């Protein structure tokens, strides 16, 4: 059974409305791979992938990396909403590089509104302010509001980035930082976005985002492709 088949089987409960277990992006294929090879290193580096599919490497801060597969896209005026699945049934929804929904995690975002977010990254030359609203579970937090400021960042972020993104490649991207302030609840850490542009199409190749102060990810389109702006 390949990764795609395993994902589709394990995601059936999520599609039907059930929430996955207590793991956070714990891809069951990691255990399958480790058991079959006797190795415990980062299995995402050597995992066979289907050339016709699209993948996202997700690394939970303090946890192990995993691979998500693109299930489908929902059309939207501000860009398609990509729906990504792990083999354990967790779901990430992403629009223009930003997380706009999750399912199956220890904390989740629903009904996320980013309609006031900048539509094109290349249009951000000075600080742009916008407001994001969302519902959170568990805890039944409705209409949580974050005031955000997004800016272009000159050079690389002032902290270490994933070793799977070589600095030589990272330097070819345009970087943006998005910071929240005056949130209704706990302020989230800054989000970082690395954007490539090819034939006028912008793609967030790598990002670092949090959905709670302690639940943070690095997201990277996988496998790495050297696309120059």
C-alpha positions, 0 to 999 in steps of 0.5 A: 500500500502506498502513501496516497492509499494510506492517506485516503483510507485514514482520512475517511473519518475526518471527511465524515466529520470525526476528529482524529485522535490525540496526536498532532500531525503524527503520520502513521507512515513514520512508524511503518517506515521505521519498522520496515527499515529499523531506522529512526532518522527523519523518514521524510528525506527518503520516503518514496513519493508519487510524482503526480501528487503534491506534498507538504513537509510539516515539522511540529516544533519539538516533534517529528516531521511528517508528510501531508498530501494534497487532497483537493483545492477549493476555488476562492476569489482570493486564491484556492484553498488547499486541503492537505491530509496526513495519513493519521487523518489530520487536516491543514487548509492553506490559502496563499500560504496562510493556515485557514483551517485545521482538523484533528489537532489538539487545538483547531481553527474553524471558520477562519476569515482572512478576506482582508489579508493582502491578496498578493505578496509582491504588493507588500512594500510597506507595513500592511495591517489587517484583521483575522477572525476565527473560531477555536476548539476545544474551549469554544472560543468564537470570533477570536480576532487578531490584528496583524501587520505584515512586512517584507523582510530584507534577507533571511529571518533572524533565527535558524530555519529548517535544515531541509531548506538550504541557505543558498535556496532560501536566499532566492526567496522573498521573505515576509514576517507577519506579527500579531498584536492586541489579540483577543486571546494570547498573542501568537508568535510571528509567522514567516513566509518565503515566497517564490515567483515564476511566470507571475505565479507566487508560491509560498515555498516555506513558512513558519506559523502557529495556531496557539502560542505553543503549537507551531509548525514549519511548512515546506512544499516537498520535495525541494525545488529550486525556483528562482524569483 
